[in-house]
Amino acid sequence: MSQYDVDLFVIGAGSGGVRAARTAAGRGVRVAIAEDRYLGGTCVNVGCVPKKLYSYAAHFHDAFEDSQGFGWHFDSAPRFEWSKLRDNKKAEISRLNGIYEKLLTNAGVELIQGRAEIVDEHMIAINGRHVSAEKILIATGGTPWMPEFEGREHVLSSDQIFDLPAFPKRFLVMGGGYIAVEFASIFNGLGAETHLAYRGPLFLRGFDNELRDFIRDEMLKKGVNLHFESTISRVEKRNDVYDVELSNGETLEVDAILGATGRRPRFEGLGLENVEVEREFDGKLKIDDRYQTSVPSILALGDIIEGPELTPVALEEAMRLVELHYGSGSADPIDYDSVATAVFCHPNMGTVGLTEEQAREKHDSIRVYTTDFKPMRHTLSGSDERCLMKLVVDDSTDRVLGAHMVGEEAGELIQGLAIAVRAGLTKRDFDATIGVHPTSAEEFVTLRNVTRT
């Protein structure tokens, strides 16, 4: 008999924690999991899933406009009902919560509602109960972070923005990452006068610069008001509106403000002070190639360790962790360099592999292929939305180092290209592939002229 109550205690029932718990339990491991908020974590409840649903809703605005060029007419202008979207979203999230619960219970995992605190390297305290575990997995994910400024209490986080009691006619987003750019597009598409304030000269830092410029121009065309090199200095509430002073001296009157200035590991109340786990420079947990912290019995994965803060990454880390600790003991390392991602701004962006800037730093000589065109749909729609596609190629090996796109369904299309980039396919392989016509996607295999070297 084991000296511990369970073999594995997982703290956090988000995507990574649930995957690790149920996969380990499927291998005969005695597993308990604790969650003090909602099953499915940020992604399911206040992240990827509701964000994508709201993005779908916002895209209908353009679809209604575009349809007129194809012969569709409306007796009256389409009317958006915020409460309908909000409440339907709530029902869908509730359904997903139930699915996550069934996944755990059907796998034989003990689910405990409450905030777990680490007492020592093998002990958890939760709801007045102590549970001993051979190994403890921390999978608590992140939480929104916001800088200090006067009136900060009036600014909403991304955890709160989905359930506003009323739709804001005037909306301000502070930030320049995924969340900020996506929500600026969403609320603009749903009909709000939308502003985005970002402290830097251009948003989406870390992505390919050409794509960043292109998205800026497309968002401006769609009516988003962009305030670069500016951030919020002060917010004052006046009746039901907010007076906002920006650092560049501009003033805005808005009905709601979203602070999307980053996320940090959710460690509050976790009891990390009771164990000596090493941290990275940014506060995340330092792990080895087996996901072990400096305390061998304590493991970690997901947004609280270094790497892309993406749900599919956490899921893959969970599978690998279980294989290492409860399976064969070995597993191929994750190729973080070829992880594809999408930003659901309007239009969408999809990207995989190296940016042009990264490729120039790592390779002696590269070739860049780009195309910027009006998609076939918009030859009749009357829209001036354009599409950008880009391949970055190592000149010495002909290998495609990166593939990038801004345009309709970029997130869907980039998944297939991620396989090609990860497999190390060459530009010659792309050229030898016959395109699907007529599609925007075929442009990726018909690029022949080098844009620059």
C-alpha positions in Angstrom: 0.0 0.0 0.0 1.2 3.5 -0.8 2.1 5.8 2.1 0.2 8.6 0.3 -3.6 9.2 0.0 -3.2 9.7 -3.8 -0.4 9.3 -6.3 -1.0 12.6 -8.0 -2.7 15.7 -6.8 -3.5 18.3 -9.5 -4.1 21.9 -8.5 -6.1 23.6 -11.3 -8.8 22.0 -13.5 -8.0 24.0 -16.6 -7.2 22.4 -20.0 -3.8 21.2 -18.9 -4.7 20.0 -15.5 -7.8 18.1 -16.6 -5.9 16.4 -19.4 -3.1 15.4 -17.1 -5.5 14.1 -14.4 -7.7 12.0 -16.6 -4.9 10.6 -18.7 -2.9 9.6 -15.6 -6.1 8.1 -14.1 -6.6 6.1 -17.3 -3.2 4.5 -16.5 -4.3 3.3 -13.1 -2.9 6.3 -11.2 -4.8 7.5 -8.1 -5.6 11.1 -8.9 -7.3 14.0 -7.2 -7.9 17.4 -8.7 -8.8 20.7 -7.0 -10.4 23.8 -8.6 -11.7 26.8 -6.8 -13.3 28.6 -9.8 -14.7 26.8 -12.8 -13.9 23.6 -14.7 -12.1 24.1 -18.0 -10.0 27.1 -16.8 -9.5 30.4 -18.5 -9.8 29.0 -22.1 -13.3 27.5 -21.7 -14.8 30.1 -19.4 -13.2 33.5 -20.0 -10.8 33.0 -22.8 -10.6 31.2 -26.1 -14.0 29.7 -26.3 -16.3 32.7 -25.4 -13.8 35.0 -27.3 -14.3 33.0 -30.5 -18.1 32.9 -30.1 -18.1 36.7 -29.7 -15.8 37.0 -32.7 -18.2 35.0 -34.8 -21.0 37.4 -33.7 -19.0 40.4 -34.7 -18.2 39.0 -38.1 -21.9 39.0 -39.0 -21.7 42.8 -39.2 -19.4 42.6 -42.2 -21.3 39.6 -43.7 -24.6 41.7 -43.7 -22.8 44.5 -45.5 -21.0 42.2 -48.0 -24.2 40.3 -48.8 -25.7 43.3 -50.6 -23.2 43.1 -53.4 -24.4 39.5 -54.0 -28.1 40.5 -54.3 -29.3 40.3 -50.7 -31.6 43.0 -49.4 -33.0 43.7 -45.9 -36.3 45.4 -45.2 -34.7 46.9 -42.2 -31.2 47.2 -40.8 -30.1 44.1 -38.8 -30.3 44.7 -35.0 -27.8 43.3 -32.5 -29.1 42.1 -29.1 -26.2 41.8 -26.6 -28.2 40.0 -24.0 -29.0 37.2 -26.5 -25.3 36.6 -27.3 -24.3 36.9 -23.7 -26.9 34.5 -22.3 -26.4 31.9 -25.2 -22.7 32.0 -24.4 -23.4 31.3 -20.7 -25.5 28.3 -21.6 -22.7 26.9 -23.9 -20.0 27.4 -21.2 -22.2 25.7 -18.7 -22.6 22.7 -21.1 -18.8 22.6 -21.5 -18.3 22.7 -17.7 -20.5 19.6 -17.4 -18.5 17.8 -20.1 -15.2 18.5 -18.2 -16.8 17.2 -15.0 -17.9 14.0 -16.7 -14.4 13.5 -18.2 -12.9 13.6 -14.8 -15.4 11.5 -12.9 -15.7 8.9 -15.7 -11.9 8.6 -15.5 -12.0 7.9 -11.8 -10.5 11.3 -10.7 -11.6 12.7 -7.4 -12.8 16.2 -8.0 -12.6 18.6 -5.0 -14.1 22.1 -5.2 -11.9 24.6 -3.4 -8.5 26.4 -3.3 -5.8 24.0 -2.6 -2.8 25.1 -0.5 0.6 23.4 -0.6 1.6 22.6 3.0 4.9 20.8 2.2 6.4 18.8 -0.7 3.8 16.0 -0.3 0.9 17.6 1.5 -2.1 19.6 0.4 -4.6 21.5 2.6 -8.1 22.1 1.2 -11.5 22.8 2.8 -10.0 22.0 6.2 -8.8 18.6 5.0 -5.3 17.4 4.4 -4.4 15.1 1.5 -1.0 13.6 1.0 0.3 13.0 -2.5 3.4 11.3 -3.9 3.5 14.1 -6.6 1.8 17.5 -6.8 1.1 19.1 -10.2 0.6 22.8 -10.3 -1.6 23.8 -13.3 -3.3 27.0 -12.0 -2.8 29.1 -15.2 -2.7 32.8 -15.3 -4.7 35.8 -14.1 -5.1 39.3 -15.6 -2.6 42.0 -14.5 -3.1 45.7 -14.7 -0.8 48.6 -13.9 -1.5 51.2 -11.2 -3.2 54.5 -12.2 -5.9 56.7 -10.7 -9.4 55.2 -11.3 -8.0 51.7 -12.0 -10.9 50.2 -10.1 -13.3 51.3 -12.9 -11.4 49.2 -15.5 -12.6 45.7 -16.3 -10.4 42.7 -16.9 -10.8 40.1 -19.6 -12.4 37.8 -16.9 -15.3 40.3 -16.6 -15.8 41.6 -20.1 -18.0 38.8 -21.4 -20.9 39.4 -19.0 -21.5 43.1 -19.1 -25.1 43.9 -18.1 -25.5 46.2 -21.1 -23.7 46.7 -24.4 -21.3 49.8 -24.3 -21.9 52.2 -27.1 -18.4 53.6 -26.6 -15.6 51.2 -25.7 -11.9 51.6 -24.8 -9.3 48.8 -24.7 -5.9 49.4 -23.1 -3.2 47.0 -24.3 -1.5 45.7 -27.4 -1.5 41.9 -27.2 -3.9 39.2 -28.4 -6.7 40.1 -26.0 -6.6 43.8 -26.6 -6.6 43.6 -30.4 -9.2 40.8 -30.5 -11.6 42.7 -28.3 -11.1 45.9 -30.1 -12.2 44.1 -33.3 -15.1 42.3 -31.5 -16.7 45.4 -30.0 -16.1 47.4 -33.1 -17.8 44.7 -35.2 -20.7 44.5 -32.7 -21.4 48.2 -33.2 -19.5 50.1 -30.5 -17.4 53.2 -31.1 -14.1 51.5 -30.3 -10.7 52.9 -29.1 -7.5 51.0 -28.4 -4.7 52.7 -26.5 -1.2 51.1 -26.4 2.0 52.4 -24.9 4.2 51.2 -27.8 4.4 52.4 -31.4 2.6 49.3 -32.8 0.6 46.5 -31.2 1.2 42.7 -31.4 4.8 42.9 -30.4 6.7 39.6 -31.2 4.7 38.9 -34.4 6.0 39.6 -37.9 6.3 43.3 -38.4 4.8 43.3 -41.9 1.7 41.6 -40.5 1.5 44.0 -37.6 1.5 47.0 -40.1 -1.1 45.3 -42.2 -3.4 44.6 -39.3 -3.1 48.1 -38.1 -4.2 49.4 -41.6 -7.1 47.0 -41.8 -8.4 47.8 -38.4 -8.2 51.5 -39.1 -10.2 50.9 -42.3 -12.9 49.1 -40.2 -13.2 52.1 -38.0 -11.2 51.2 -34.9 -9.6 54.3 -33.3 -6.0 53.5 -32.5 -4.0 55.5 -30.0 -0.4 54.4 -30.1 2.4 55.5 -27.7 -0.4 56.3 -25.2 -1.9 54.7 -22.2 -4.4 55.5 -19.5 -3.3 58.1 -17.0 -6.6 58.6 -15.1 -10.2 57.4 -15.1 -13.1 59.2 -13.4 -16.6 57.9 -13.2 -19.3 60.4 -13.9 -22.9 59.0 -13.5 -22.9 56.0 -16.0 -19.9 57.1 -18.1 -16.2 57.2 -17.7 -13.9 60.2 -18.4 -10.5 58.9 -19.5 -7.3 60.9 -19.7 -4.6 59.4 -21.8 -0.9 59.9 -21.3 -0.7 61.9 -24.6 -3.2 64.4 -23.3 -6.2 63.1 -25.2 -9.5 62.7 -23.3 -12.2 60.2 -24.1 -15.7 59.6 -22.8 -16.6 55.9 -22.9 -19.2 53.5 -21.4 -16.8 50.6 -20.6 -13.0 50.1 -20.4 -11.1 46.8 -20.8 -7.6 46.6 -19.3 -5.8 43.9 -21.4 -2.2 44.6 -20.3 -1.0 41.0 -19.7 -1.4 38.0 -17.5 0.6 36.6 -14.6 0.8 33.2 -12.9 -2.1 32.6 -10.5 -0.1 31.7 -7.4 -2.1 33.6 -4.7 -3.0 31.4 -1.8 -1.2 28.5 -3.3 1.3 28.1 -0.5 4.5 28.3 -2.6 6.2 30.1 0.3 6.0 26.7 2.1 8.3 25.0 -0.4 11.5 26.2 -2.0 10.7 26.1 -5.7 12.9 28.1 -8.0 11.5 30.8 -10.2 12.4 32.2 -13.6 13.3 35.9 -13.9 9.6 36.7 -14.8 8.2 34.8 -11.8 7.2 31.6 -13.5 8.2 28.3 -12.1 11.5 26.8 -13.3 11.3 23.2 -14.4 13.5 20.5 -15.9 12.8 18.4 -19.0 10.4 16.2 -16.9 8.3 19.2 -15.7 9.8 18.8 -12.2 10.5 22.0 -10.2 13.5 22.3 -7.9 11.3 20.3 -5.5 11.2 16.9 -7.3 7.8 15.9 -6.1 6.2 19.2 -7.4 5.5 19.4 -11.1 4.2 22.3 -13.2 2.9 22.9 -16.7 1.0 25.4 -18.8 1.0 29.2 -18.4 3.0 29.1 -15.2 6.1 27.8 -16.9 8.2 29.3 -19.8 6.7 28.7 -23.3 3.8 29.8 -25.4 0.7 30.6 -23.2 -1.6 28.6 -25.5 -4.2 25.9 -24.6 -2.9 23.3 -27.1 0.6 23.7 -25.7 -0.7 23.0 -22.2 -2.6 19.9 -23.5 0.6 18.6 -25.2 2.6 19.3 -22.1 0.1 17.3 -20.0 0.3 14.3 -22.3 4.1 14.4 -22.3 4.2 14.8 -18.5 2.0 11.7 -17.9 4.1 9.6 -20.4 7.3 10.6 -18.6 6.0 9.9 -15.0 3.4 7.2 -15.5 4.2 5.7 -18.9 7.3 4.6 -20.7 9.4 7.2 -19.0 10.5 8.9 -22.3 8.7 11.2 -24.7 9.8 13.4 -27.6 10.4 17.0 -26.7 7.8 19.6 -27.8 8.8 21.6 -30.8 7.9 25.0 -29.5 9.3 26.8 -32.5 6.7 25.3 -34.8 3.6 26.0 -32.7 1.0 27.7 -34.8 -1.2 30.4 -33.4 -4.1 32.7 -34.5 -5.2 36.1 -33.4 -8.9 36.6 -34.0 -8.8 40.2 -34.8 -10.7 41.4 -37.9 -9.4 40.2 -40.3 -7.9 37.2 -38.6 -4.1 36.5 -38.4 -2.5 33.0 -38.5 1.2 32.4 -38.1 3.6 29.6 -37.7 7.4 29.4 -37.5 9.9 32.2 -37.7 9.0 35.8 -38.5 11.1 37.6 -41.1 13.0 39.4 -38.3 13.8 36.2 -36.5 14.8 34.5 -39.7 17.3 37.3 -40.5 18.8 36.9 -37.0 19.2 33.1 -37.2 20.1 32.5 -40.9 22.7 34.0 -43.2 20.5 34.4 -46.2 16.7 34.2 -46.6 14.1 34.7 -49.3 10.8 36.3 -48.6 7.7 35.8 -50.7 4.6 37.9 -50.1 1.3 38.6 -51.8 -1.3 41.3 -50.9 -4.6 41.0 -52.7 -8.4 41.5 -52.6 -10.0 38.2 -51.9 -12.5 36.9 -54.6 -15.4 37.4 -52.2 -14.8 41.2 -52.1 -14.8 41.6 -55.9 -18.6 41.8 -55.5 -19.0 42.7 -51.8 -17.7 46.3 -52.2 -15.5 45.8 -49.2 -11.9 47.1 -49.4 -10.6 44.4 -47.0 -7.4 42.8 -48.3 -5.5 39.6 -47.5 -1.7 39.2 -46.9 0.2 36.0 -47.2 3.9 35.5 -46.6 6.5 32.7 -46.7 10.0 33.0 -45.2 12.5 30.7 -46.7 16.1 29.7 -45.8 18.0 30.4 -49.0 20.7 27.8 -48.4 18.4 24.8 -47.8 15.2 26.1 -49.4 13.3 25.1 -46.2 10.2 27.1 -45.4 11.0 28.7 -42.0 7.7 30.6 -41.5 4.2 31.0 -43.0 2.0 33.9 -42.1 -1.4 35.2 -43.1 -3.8 38.0 -42.4 -7.3 37.3 -43.9 -10.5 35.5 -43.6 -10.2 32.1 -41.8 -6.4 32.6 -41.4 -6.6 30.6 -38.2 -8.2 27.6 -40.0 -5.7 27.7 -42.9 -2.6 28.0 -40.8 -3.1 24.6 -39.1 -2.3 22.8 -42.3 0.7 25.0 -43.0 2.0 24.2 -39.5 2.4 20.5 -40.5 4.4 21.6 -43.5 6.7 24.0 -41.6 7.3 21.5 -38.8 8.0 18.7 -41.3 10.7 20.9 -42.8 9.2 21.1 -46.3 11.0 23.2 -48.8 9.8 26.0 -51.1 10.1 23.5 -53.9 7.6 21.2 -52.1 5.2 24.1 -51.9 5.7 24.9 -55.6 5.1 21.3 -56.6 1.8 21.3 -54.8 -1.3 22.0 -57.0 -3.6 24.5 -55.5 -7.3 24.3 -54.8 -9.1 26.8 -57.1 -10.6 29.2 -56.6 -9.5 29.8 -53.0 -7.2 32.3 -51.2 -5.3 29.3 -49.8 -3.9 28.4 -53.3 -1.8 31.6 -53.1 0.6 29.8 -50.7 1.5 27.3 -53.4 1.6 29.7 -56.3 4.1 32.3 -54.9 7.0 32.3 -57.4 8.5 35.8 -57.3 10.9 36.7 -54.5 9.7 39.9 -52.8 13.0 40.5 -51.1 16.1 38.8 -49.8 
